[in-house]
Amino acid sequence: MSDFKFSGRMSIERLQKQFKNEFGGTLRVYYGNKFADPGATIASIRKGGTSKSGDFDVSGNMHVGRFEKEMKEQFGIKVQVANADNTSLASDKSSLSKCAN
């Protein structure tokens, strides 16, 4: 099981690297309809005044769709999971452990 720890000061780039190291896929993070600046912090892109932080336990068998939904609901950030070379989105029904393919 992976352990993602969030704080408002964590950069988008760090979050993306952590995801890639754990699951091999690419984590696309958005600010509105555009990609978030990798140097931006999570706090700076949150929507709706969400200020939660803490631990988010994610296992490789969690479905991509559930992960994306949880990130939006729990942390107020929009994400999408893509394959390792960031050329196509992973299926919502695939597991995170298979998202790199």
Secondary structure, DSSP 8 states (H G I E B T S, - for coil): -EEEEE-TT-BHHHHHHHHHHHHSSEEEEEETTEE--TTSBHHHH-STT----EEEEE-TTSBHHHHHHHHHHHH--EEEEE-TTSSSB--TTSBGGGTT-
